[in-house]
Amino acid sequence: MSRHTDRLLAELRVRLPESLPRKLGVAVSGGGDSAALMHLLHEVAQTEAINLYVVTVDHGLRPEASQEAAAVSRQAEALGLPHETLRWTGWDGAGNLQDQARQARYALLSDWARDREIDAIALGHTADDQAETLLMRLGRSSGVTGLSGMSASRQQEGLTLLRPMLAITREDLRAYLTDIGVSWVDDPSNQDTRFDRIKARKALHGLEPLGINALSLSRSADNLAQAHTALGAFAQESARNVAQVDQGDVKVDRAGFTALPKEIRRRVLVGILAWIAGQGYPPRQTAVEQAMDALSKGRTGSVAGCLLVPKAESVWICREFKAVEAQIVAPDEVWDRKWCFSGPEISNAEIRALGEEGLRQVSEWRETRRPRLALTASPAVWAGEAVLAAPLAGFANGWRVDMTPDWPEFYASFLSH
């Protein structure tokens, strides 16, 4: 092995978990970045006794894509690695192509990994990708969270996504492939300036005279990521002091919340919203600012599918009825991504939001001391127009409702977003 390869392996290994899973997926498109990742991880696998599984997503957007997937398959076979191609057929020509393709890619990868009991997939993002991400987020006036860039490891739907090459440049990876005699393909869309990422890529070249390059921006993202982690820990401790969970809702002490520094108030609020409604992109800054102001002043408000409901010296944050009124599932299915029911078998039973109509049938709701609006968005067991049970509203009637085992613990969730 050359010194160049040793250095790349060291850079890559330090961003991988100390103990790698026995099965590790690696997503390979055929481009230089992911091809290099496959070969470098193959070297790691030889010394750490892990099994690599190679997967390619063919988005079906270019006629050459199937040939490129076949080329990846041949390279994987030469390394003695299993390979599969996943095909996406969901593009209808409308909307944001890059965003839809990205979401489809992750959905396909998650399903593939779950079916094969693979807990983690390595992705080929590089220091250049990190730098481009940083530039784009600067254009959106992002704060510490956004400017932290992509993380070396994150969870998505029970799958760990690993990005071990965020400190390695594209140039270094292509030099490595040339050294070992491996070819790669260049996607022509990487030259299409209609896409913001390509604009950022071209702008990055113009910043080099200032000493601003992929590595310097990647290091800046690392520094900001450390600040982000520290702020997350502070927000978690602050949430312990001012927020209390009550049956899937969160009760916030208004005075304690208002006394927090503004950035911590923002993080506490966004963390609460994410925990109640499910992880996803946080609401826009203006919406968060308005909700923070409403919470501090004890006013009602609506944000990200949640309601702010003042009550005495507190503000309850709960699910908004409009966000869940169309959700109807069978009793053995998960409602609103987090609620699981158990109870007697009733052929025509279904789970849907309690609503005002259901609340009128449940006289026990006042004994819960929870706001009326919070209860209208809680799940209930219905048979036609009759409420059979509403455990969160004090009417269990032989039924039980719990959060799914994989729903995060509230305070712990502040360190995961």
N, C-alpha and C positions, 0 to 999 in steps of 0.2 A: 504494500500500500504506500502511496506517495504522501509527502507531508501535507499537500493540498487536501487530499482525501481525509487524512487524520484530523486536520483542522475542521473540515466540514462536519465530520462525524462528532467531534467534540461539541461544536456549536449546536448541532441537532440534538444530541443526547441530553444536554443540560436543560432543554425545554420539554423533554418528555418526562412522564411520571417516573419516580425512582424505581418503582416496581411496575413493570409493564404487564398488561393482561396476557393471558396465555394465547388468546386469539386477538389479533390486531388487523383491522381492515385498513387498506390504503386506497384512496381515490385517485385514479390516474386517468387523465384526459388524453395523454399522448404529447402534450406540450412539454417544453423543457423543464419547467419547475416540477411538475408531478412525476415525470419520468425519472428525474434525479432523486426525488423522494423515494420512489420505489427501490432504486438501486442502493441508496444509502441505508434504508431500513432493512434491506436484505442483508447488508453487512452487520447491522445491529442484531438481526434475528439469528445469525450464525453463532454469535457469542452469548446470547441471552436466552436461547432455547424457547423462542416464541414462534407461533405459526402466523404467517402473513397471508391475507386474502385480498386479492386485487380486484377492484371494481371500477368500471367505466360507465359514465352516464352519457348516452347518446341522445341529445335533445332533438334530433331529427330536423335541425334547422339548416344544415348544409349537406349536400350530397356526399362530401368527402368524409363526413363524420363516421360512417360505418367502416370505411377503410382504416381510419385512424384507430378505431376501437379494435379492429382486427390486428393492427400493428402492435398495440399494447398487449393484446393476447399473446402474440408471438414472443414479445420481450419477456412477459411474465413466465411463459412456458420455458424459455431459455434459462430462467433463474430457478425453475422448479416450483413456481408459485401458481396456485389456482386463480383463474380469472373469470369474471362474468361481466356481461354488458347489460345495462338497464336502459330501456328506451322510454322516452317521454313523448307522448302524442297529444299533449293538452293545449298546444298553442293554437289560438283561433285568430291570430292577427290583430287582436285588440289589446289595449293596455300597455303597461311597461314590460317590454320583452325581457330585459335583463333581470328585473325583479321577479317576474313570474318564473323564469328559467331557474333562478337561484332557489326560490321556494320549492319548486318541483324537484330540483336536484337533492335538496336536503330531505325531502319527504321520501324519495326513492331510496336514498342511502339509509335512512332510518329503518324503513321496512325491510330492506335487504339485510341489514345487520341484525335486526330483531329475529328474523326467520332463521338465522345461522348462529344465534346466541353469541354474537360478537358485540362486546361492550364498548369498543372505542374504534374510531376511524381517524386516520391521519390525513390531513389535507395539505396541499402544496403551496399555501400562501407564503410569500417571501417578504424580505425587508422592503422591496419595491412596492408590493401590495399594501404593506402597512403605511408606507410614506404616502402613497396615493390616497389611501383612506383618510389619513390625517389632513391632507390638503383639501379634500372634498368637505370634510367636516368643519375645517376652518371657514370655508365658504358659507357654511350654514350657522356660523357663530356658536358652535358647540362649546360646552363647558368641559370640566375635567373628565366627566364620564365619556363623552364622545371622543375627546382628544386622547383618551387612553388607547384608542384604536382597537384592533382585534386582540383578543386574549389568546395566550398559548394553549389554553384548555378551557372549554366551557361545556355545559350540559344542555342537551336539547332533546326533549321527549325521551328521557332515560338513556340517551346515547351520549358518550363523551366524544367531543370533537377536539382533535389535537392539531395544533399548528406549530410544529417544531422548527420551522425554517424562517421564523420572523426576524432573525438576526443574520440571515444569509441573503446575498443579492442574487438577482437573476444572472448577472454576468459571471459570478463565481460558479453557479450551478451549470451553466452552459460550458464553462471551461472544464469542469469536472466530467461532464458527459463526453466532451471531445477527447479528454485524456483516456477515458475507458472505451472509446470507440462506439458510443451509443448515439443513435440519431433521434431526432424529435421533430414535431411539426409545429408550425406557427399558425395560429388561428387568424385569418384575415380580419376578423372583427376587432382584433387588437390594434388595428390602424384606423378604425372608424371613429372619427372625431364627433360623431353625433352623440356618443356616450360620454358622460361626465368623467368616468375613470380614465378614458383615453386622453381627454383634455388635461387631466391632472398629470398623467404620465408625460405628456409633452411639456407641460409647464415645469415639471421637476427638472428637466434638462436645462432650462433657462436659469434655474436657481443655483446651479453648481458653482459659478464664479463667487457666490457668497458663502461657499462652504456648506450649503444646504443640499444634501443628497439623501439617497435612500437610507443609508446607515445612520446618519445624524438624526433624521426624522424618526427612524425606528427607535433609536435610543431615547429621544424625547418622549415618544409614546410609552416606553418602558417607565420613564421617570413619572409621567402622569398616571400610569397604572398603579404605581406605588402610592401616590397621593390618593387615588381613587379608593384603594384598599383601606387606607387609613381613615378616610372620610366615611367609608362604609361601616367600619368598626365603631366610629363615633355615633353614626346614625343608629346603629343597632342598640348601643347603650342608651341613647336618647329615647328610642322607641320603648325600651323596657321601663323607662321612667314616666312616659306620658301617654302610652297607648296600652289598651287592655283588650284582649280578644273575648268576644262573647258570641258563641255559636256561629262562627263564620263572619261576623261583623267585627268592627274595631271601634272601641270607644276611646276618644282622645280627650285628654284634659286640656282645655282651651288655654288656660293661663300658662301651663307648662310648655305647651307647643309654641306659644307666642314668644316666650323667653329664649327660645333656641336661636342660634345664628341662622341667617336666611338660607344658606346652602344646606344646613342640616334639616331645617324645616322642609325644604324641597325634597330632600332624600327620604325623610320620614313619610311624607305624603305620597310620593311616588311609590315607595316600598309598600305602603298600605294598599294602594290601588292595585298594584301588581299582584299582591297576595290575594285580594278579594276576587278580582276579575280574571286572574291568570296572567302569567308572564307574556309579554309581547312588547311591541314598541311602546315606549312611554308616550303619554299625551304631549301635545305641542306645548312649548314653553309658556305661551300666553294663557292657555287653558289651566296649566299648573299654577301660574301666578294668580289668576282669578280665584282658583280654588283655595290657595293658601290664604288669600285675603278674606275670603268668605269664612274659612275655618277660624281664623284669628278673631273675626268680628262676630262670630256666632250666627252667621246667616246660612240659609239653605243654599245648596248648589248642586250641580251635576257635572261630572267629569269622568271620562273613560269607562262609561257603563256603570258608574257608581253614584250614589247620592250622599250628600252631606246633610245630616239632620241634626240641628241643635236641640239639646235637651239639658236644661239647667246649666251647669258650668262646663258641660262636655259637648262634644259634637260626635255623633255616631256616623261612621262611614260604612255604608252597606251597598248591596247590589241594587241596581235600579230596575224596577219592574219592566220597563220598556226593553231592557237589554236581554231579558229572559222570557218574556211572555210567549214567544213563539216556540220555545223549547218544550218538546213533548217526547218522552221516552218510556219504554217498558220498565216495570219495577226492577228488573235485573240488570238494567243498563245505567250508566253514569249520567247524571244530570248536571248540566252547566260545568262539565269537565271535572267536578270534584265531589259531588254528593252521591252516595250509594245507599240504597234502601234495602231493608230486610224485613220480612213480615209474612203474613198468611198468603197463600196462593189464591188469587181472585182473577178470574178469566178476563174480565173487561177493565182491569185496573190500569192506570197510567200515571206517570209522574209529570206534573207541570206546576208552574208557579201558583201560589195561593191566590194572589190578587185580592182586590176588594170584595169581589163576589164570594170568594172562599172564606175570607176573614169574617164575613157576616155569619157564616155557619159555625165558626169556632169561638165560642164564648170565653174559652180559657185564655185567649191571647193576652188579656190585660195582666194576668198573673205573671207573665214573663218579664214585665217591666221593660220590654224592648219597644222601640218606636214602631208605630203602626206601619210606616213606610218601609221599614226594614223587613217586617213580617210579610208584607204583600209580595216581596220578591223571593221569599223562601219557598223551598220545594214542598209539595204536598201530594198525597195519593188521592187520585180522583177516580170515580166510576160515573161516567156521564157528567151530570151537573152536580153530583154529590161529592163532598169531601169525605173520604174515608179516614184519613189521618193527616195530621200536620205536626210532626214531632217538634219542630223548632218553634212552633206557636203554642206549645203546651198541650197538644191533643195527639197523643201517641197511638192510642187505640190498638195496641198490639204490634205497632210498627216501630222500627228504629232507623235512624239516618246517621251516617258517619261520613267524614271526609275520606276520600280514597287514600290508601296507604302511601302513595307516592306524592301526595300534596305536601308541599314543604311546611315545616313548623314555622310559625309566624316570625319569630325573632331571628331564627337562622336564615330566613329568606333574604334578609338585608345584606348578607354577604355573597349572594348568588346572582345579583343583577347590577 
